[in-house]
Amino acid sequence: MRTVLVTGPGGAGRTTVAAATALASARDGRRTLLVSADAVPALPAGAAPAEAAERLDCVRVDSAAHFRAELLDIQERASGVLDLLGANRLDGEELTELPGSAQLAVLHTLRRVTEGDWAGRYDVLVVDLPPLTEALALLALPGQLRRYLRRLLPRERQAARALRPVLAQLAGVPMPAQWLYEAATRKDAELASVQALFEDEATTVRLVAEPGPAAAEALRTARTGLALHGLRVDALVATRVLPRHSSDPWFADLAALQEKTLDHWQQEWEPATPVRETPHLGHEPRTADDLAVLARTCAPDERTPGHAGDPWWTENSDDGVISWCLPLPGAVKQDLKLVRRGDELLLTAGPFHRIVGLESALRRCTVSGAALTDGVLRVRFTPDPALWPRTR
């Protein structure tokens, strides 16, 4: 399944571009699903796939409903412990969603597409993500949550599962460990399916921005964050592009400023990432015809350039030093931080963070330095004589 993740600076029109991308895909003959947390003009909104056009379905993420359902489910599973503590049950009507629930609701919806009741029904999935910073945090969330679960509830501790009924009889109360580990296992599997979707070779990110100096800085930062997580950008869509050569001096100045920005983007992003332009309609898109106009330049690439997979590669030097290399276009040296902790490398690039596990060979090395050269971070590892096999 081809997946296009659409994001961009707030107010740039990413929801409209996501809808136009989905419409263009459907018109090319592919069964397409659009997932969005926001209302899409001229398209139906519902928690289940609703037909918006021929071969195009639309789903709107309901984070409040998802939050209530999840909390009530946890409350039911922990009923024994809650009754022991004398806790009062919460009713669904009194629950108000908490910060962070929207991201979890999006992940839940995507899992339904990958392995749930909607799996196998679509050729193309278009996801309207939040603005850039929130979107990058969302894309990293499945891996982070799975790491937390493994640290807090290690699988090897489930070996004592057979003793829990005995302990429950001795204590006279239900033991929560059973349902807790089962819930952790279930959540890990759900998160793994979404993480696999983000890491699939047929998944790309589509950036949306209105040409201008503010957007240029946001895109430069986002480019580093996307590279840090190995995400590929299939297109940069410039929105609300004004006609060139206007007779009105005021519009001509605005168009000239946009054109200057577009020239800079083309030099910075192309040819690896094409820069596409959608015209300014003179009003906010409101109808299916408006989306059809924008869809002319928003069709997903027939190729599937996809996720870069694991973006790291290694280089070996004659003195035995191994360099672990990661492309980080747009990164600034003073914004980079590296910390080695056990078998993991904690990497920070500006506002973005990633924790990666070291390969088996690198675990037997010590970090001897790092350098950022031509947009590539090289972390040097020197074999540890105490751990590296000796040769005669």
N, C-alpha and C positions, 0 to 999 in steps of 0.2 A: 504494500500500500504506500502510495506517495503521500507524504505529509509536508505541509507548508505551515510554518509557525510565523505569524505576522505580528510585528511589534514596531515601536518607534517612539519618539518623544511625544509627550502628552499633547493632545490637540492637533496632531499632524494628520488625522484622518485614517488611522490604522484600521478601525472597524469597517469603514467604507471600502478601503482597499481589500480587506479580507473578504468582504462580501462580493466585490467585483472579481476577485481571484477565483472564488468558488463558482460564481456564475459562468466565468469564462471556461473553467474546467468542465462544467456540466454541458455547456454548449459544444465542447469538443468531443462529447460522447462518453464521458467518464462519469460513473456514479460518484457523486460528491456529497460530503457532509461538511457543513459549516458549524463550528462550535464557537459560541461567543457568550461572554458574561454581560454584554451590553445589548440594548435593543438595536436592531438593524433596520433602517428605513426600508419599507416596502416588502419586508420579509416577515413571516410569522414567527412568534416567540412561544416556546413551550419547553417543558422539561424532557419531552420525548421527541424524537425526530419527526418533524412536520414538513410536508412537501411544500417547497417554495417555488419551484419551477421544475420543468422536465429534467429528471436525473439529479435534482438538487434538493437535499433535505437540510433543515436548519434546526439547531438545538440551542436553547439559551440556558446557561448554567444558573441554577437557583441555589446560591450559597446558603441562604437562610434555611431552606428546607433540608439541605444536606446536613447542616450543623445540628438541627433538631433531631433528625433521624439517627445520626451517629451518637449523640449524647444519650438519647433514650435507649439505644442498643447497649451502650456501655453500662448504663444504670441497671438494665435488666440482667446483664451478665454478672454484675457485681451485687446482685440483690441480697445474697447471703451475708456478705460483709456489711452492707448498708443496714440490713435489719439488725445485725449484731450491735452495730453502733447506735441504733435508734435514730437513724437519719430519716428525714422526711423526703419522700419522693418528689421529684420535679415533674410538672406537667408540661407537655409540649407547648401549650399556649403561653406559658410564662418564660419560655427560653428566648433569649436574644443573642444572636450570633456574636462571637468575639473576634477581635482582630486576628487575621491569619486564616480564618475559616474559608475565605474566598479562594485562596490558593489550593487548599485541600479539596474543595468542591470541584475545581478544574481538573485536578489529578484524578478524582473519582470518575468524572465524566469521560476522561480519556481512557481510563481502564475499561470502561464499558465498550469502548470502540475496539480496543485491542483484544480483550479476552472475555468480555461480558456478553450481554444479550444483543449487542449491535455488531459484534465481530463478524467479519467476512462479508458485510453488506456493501462496502464502498471501495472504490478504486483510489479515491483521493480524499484526504482529510485536510481541511483548512481550519486552523485554530487562531482565533483573535485573542492574542495575549494582552496582558496589561502593558502600560508604558515600560520603556526600556529597563530601568533599574529593577522594577518589580518583576519584569519578565525574566531577566537573567537569574534573579533569586529563585523564581519558580522552576526554571529549567534545572537548577542545581539541587532543588529540594528533595526529589526522590532518593538520590544517592546519599544526601546528608541524613535523611531520616532513617534509611536502612543502616547506616553506620551507627547512629545512636541506638537503634534497637539491638544491634549485635553487641554493642558495648554494655548496655544496661541489662539485657536479657540474653546472655550467651547460650547458644544452642546446646553446648555440652552439659549444661546444668539440667537439661530436661531428662538426663539419664536417671534422675531420682524420682521420676514420675510415678513409678510403682509404689513408692513409699507414701505418697500423699494420702491415699484413702486411710492408711493406718494412722497417720498423723492426724487426720481429720477426726477419726474416732477417739483418739486420745485427748485431743483438744476440745472435742464436743462441738466444733463449729466447722463450716466448710472452709477448705483451704483455697485461697484465691490464686495460688500459683498455677493451677491447672488451666483455668480460663484465661489467665494473664498470658501464659506462654502460647496458648492456642491463638489468642488474639494477636500476639506479636508475630506468630508464624503466618497468620492470614494476611496481616498488613504488609509484612515483608514481601509476600508473593504479589500482592496488588501493586506495591511500589516498584517491584522488579519489572513488571510488565510495562509500566509507564516509562521507567528508565530505559528499557530496551527500545521503546518507541522513539525517545529523544536521541538515542545513540544509533538508530538504524541508518544504514547508508542511503536510504531513500528519503531521509528527513532533512529539510533545510529551513533556514530562517530567512524571512523576507522583511527587510527594513523599510520603514515608511517615514518620510520626513518632508517638511515644506522647506524649499531652498532658502537659506539664510544663515548668517553667522552663528546664531544660537544653536541651530540644528547641527551645524558642522562640528561644533565642539562635543555635543552629545553623541554623535555618531563615531567620532574618533575614540571616545571613551568606551563606547559599546563594542567597537571592533576588537579592543583588547580583551574585554570580558568574554566575548564569544570565542575568541581564539584560545583563551585559557581553558575553556571547557570543550574545545574541539568541535565547535559548531560551525557549519558552513553557511555562508550567505549566498542565496541563489540570485538575488536582485536587490538593488536599492531603488525604491520607487519614490520619485519626486512628485509631490502632490501640489495641486492648485497652481500649476504653472501658467503664467500670464502669456498672452500672445506677444510675439516679438514685433518690434517696429510699430508701436502704437503712435498715432498722431498726437495723443494727449501727453504733454511733457511729464505729468505726474505719474501716469501709468508707464511711460517709457523708462523713467528712472527706476521704478520698482522692477520692471522686466529686466533691465540691465543688471540690477543687483542679483536677481535670480539667475540670470545667464552666467554671471561671473562665478557664482557658487556651483552651478552645474558643471562648468568647465573644470573647476577644481575637483569636484567629485569624480568626474570621468578620469582625470589624471591619477587620482588616488586609488580608485576602486577597479577600473577596467584595466585589462580585458577579462580578468578572472571573474569579476562581478559586474554584470551589465547595469547601467543606470537607465531606468525607464522613467518616462514622464507621463503624468495624467493631467489633462487640461483643467483650468479653472472654469467651472460651469456658470459662474456668475451668481450662484446661490448654493446653499447646502444641498447635497444629494437627498432627494426625498422619494423618488419613484423608481420603479423597475427600469424605466427608460434611462434614467440618470446612471444607474448602475451599469446598464448595457454600454453606455458611452465609455465609462471608465474601464470596463472589462476588455476593451480592445487592446489595451497595453498591459493587462494584468494576468494573462494566461500563464499557468505554471509551465516551466520549461519541460519539453518532452523528454529531455535527458533527465537522469536522476543523479546529479552530481553528489548529492547526499552528504551525510555526516562524514567528517574526516576520520572517523574512528578514533583510535588512540593517536593523538597528534605528536607524541614524543618519538624521537628516534635517537640512536646512539652513534657516537663517533669514537673510534679507538686511536690513541696516539702511540708512538713508538716507545715511550717511557712507561706504558702500561696504564696511563690515566684514561678513564672512560668519561666522555662528555655526554650528558643526557640533555638533548636539545628540544626546545619547545618554541615554535613561532609565536611571537607576541607583537604583531604590528600595532604601532601607536603607543606602545608602552614607554614609560619614562623611568630612567634608572632609579631616581630617588623615590619612586613610588613602589618599588619592588622590595619584597621581604621574603626571606627563605628561612625555614626552621626545620631541622630534621628531628623527628621524635620516633625512636624505635625504627620500625619498618615503613614509616610514612614520611612524606615530605609535605610540609605545610607551606603553600605558596600564596602570596598576596600580591596583587597587581592593582594598585589604586584602591577602589572600593570593592574589588572582587576577591574572593577567596576560594581556594580549592585544596583539598587534601587528597593526595594520590599515594597509592601503595607502590613501594619500590619493587622492581624486578628482583628475582632471586640473586642474580650476580651482584647487583648494586647493594643488596643488604649486607654483603661481606666487604663493603668499602666504607671509607670515611669521606665526608664532603670536604674537599680541599679548596673550593672556591667557586665563583660564579661570575658570569659576565654577560652583558646585553650588547650584542653587536648586530647591526643591520636588521633590527627587529626580531632577532632570534636570541632567546635566553639559553645559555649553555651552563649547566651545572656540572662541575668537575668532581669525579669520584676517584679516589686513590685506593687500590686494593689494600685491605688490612692484613698484614702478615700473620696475625693471630687467627684469622678466619679463612684466608685464601689458601687453597691447596698449593703445597710446595712442589716444584718441579726440579728434577735433577739434571 
